Amino acid sequence: MGGSANARGGVSVSEHPPEFSMEIPITDPAEVAAFVRGLPLAMDPGFARFVLGFPHKYLQETPRAEVVKHYALAGSLGAKPVISSLARADALWKLCVITRDRRFLFSRIAGALSCFGMNIVAAEAFANASAVVLDTFRFRDDEGRFEDDALRRRFQVFLEEAVEGKADLEPLLKERLEHRAQPSPAGFEVEMEDEPALHGTRLRLRGPDRFGLLYLFSRRLSEAGADIALAAIETEAGRVRDEFLLTREGQALGPEGQADVARALGGLATVTPPAAGSRTAPS
């Protein structure tokens, strides 16, 4: 990703996440049943509850072994605040997190990774109809810290504390953020548009990669009162192409909510007003 280790990516790496586009979620149990028939093992009725509400492309494009793994992780959640798996994925590392939906969740996971010096290059996030969240992050470990088994275990303990809001990420990240050369905030552009069919607001972020961007950006969205219903994060050639579906009380943000987000992003990104004739342009 560019010529130097930067924001979330690393050197000359391009990682494309599954294209979990902003789409109407899975609601038909028959679609789930058809998927299960193609598996080489029997799945209990709870599997349908697990995937209902996920994007259609989750079943269409995620490797079947990965889907089964995610379901097994969800079955281990129980009363725990979070369950996670951490493993190599070719030149990258892959973190899968399953937990119950809560405010600031996405930013806390991204922040926990940044606290350990990880460079996030791709991520997907979505919740099912029961508000159980599946977040997947792919990242570089340029310092080789996760080669240490004990440190990986310590990270997963720290991640649990971060998800629950028990870890103060700001002071831990401050030094790392201050010691990295960062592009001007003016280089980041944001577009928003309400999507009534999805009961949410589509937000697109474009700009140069920088360390900690995903944490900083998603935290400000949460501070503005926006919930991240879906996220598809991609870094390519030193540029970020991130897309979020935002809601407030289960609906699109509308002009007032979008204004709150624009204010929250002040100093970090330039927000482009909706185009004339769009669903959220003032009349």
Secondary structure as UniProt FT lines:
FT   TURN            11..12
FT   HELIX           29..37
FT   HELIX           46..51
FT   TURN            52..53
FT   HELIX           56..61
FT   HELIX           64..75
FT   TURN            76..79
FT   STRAND          82..89
FT   TURN            90..91
FT   STRAND          92..100
FT   TURN            103..104
FT   HELIX           105..115
FT   TURN            116..117
FT   STRAND          119..127
FT   TURN            129..130
FT   STRAND          132..140
FT   TURN            142..143
FT   HELIX           145..147
FT   HELIX           149..163
FT   TURN            164..165
FT   HELIX           169..178
FT   HELIX           185..187
FT   STRAND          189..195
FT   HELIX           196..198
FT   STRAND          200..208
FT   TURN            211..212
FT   HELIX           213..223
FT   TURN            224..225
FT   STRAND          227..236
FT   TURN            237..238
FT   STRAND          239..248
FT   TURN            249..250
FT   HELIX           254..264
FT   TURN            265..268
FT   STRAND          270..272
FT   TURN            276..277
FT   TURN            279..280
//
